[in-house]
Amino acid sequence: MIDEAKKEEIREEARKILEKFARRLEKVKLKERKRKVGETGYREEGEGVKGDEDFRKRMFENAPEKDGDCIIAEKKKW
């Protein structure tokens, strides 16, 4: 276990690091991002781009498990 004196020393060191970091951040200059006229950040709704059927076919052939149009993949199993 860490005694109170060591905890206080760690807190003080962390506070100094944060203050130093904050001072450095104040000096950072960012360029203003220019937007195109009519740019809203959203995509236009529509048909979209047609996918590559050969790629899709190969992906499904290589998938170890699939259910119709869905590939069943492992999750957090590493």
Buried (B, 14 or more C-beta within 10 A) or exposed (E): EEEEEEEEEEEEEEEEEEEEEEEEEEEEEEEEEEEEEEEEEEEEEEEEEEEEEEEEEEEEEEEEEBEEEEEEEEEEEE
